[in-house]
């Protein structure tokens, strides 16, 4: 395993929810001990993005980064 993805339920209200901050902080610390990179899902606004950045999270997914894209329905060759 190379990555730990943190569920969006922990990221919601991360900037103000001290319980989520403690949980995410523990996950980041454990991930660093195991040499994992950390991904946060559902990063929806600038405050959330700033918070995950400050907490040392490596990657973010969510509307602040980019909207979901339709997968092409065209079959791939091969």
Phi, psi and omega in degrees: 000134181247337186230148169242122179260123180269124182301145180301336179296334176277337183275331178302129179059025183302324183296335184239349183264106184293331178292313178297322177299317179294317180296311181295318178302318179294320179295318179296315180298314178298317179300320179295321178298324182267005182060038175263152169270155186241134179241132175253130176265164175058041174275103193257342184215172185297321179299317177296317179298316178299320182293314180294326177296314179296331181276359176087018178284139188278321185226149177231144174235139177152176186298332179292333178273316180179148178287151175301145181248143176294134173285140179295136178270001179285127179297146177276145180294150173126000000 
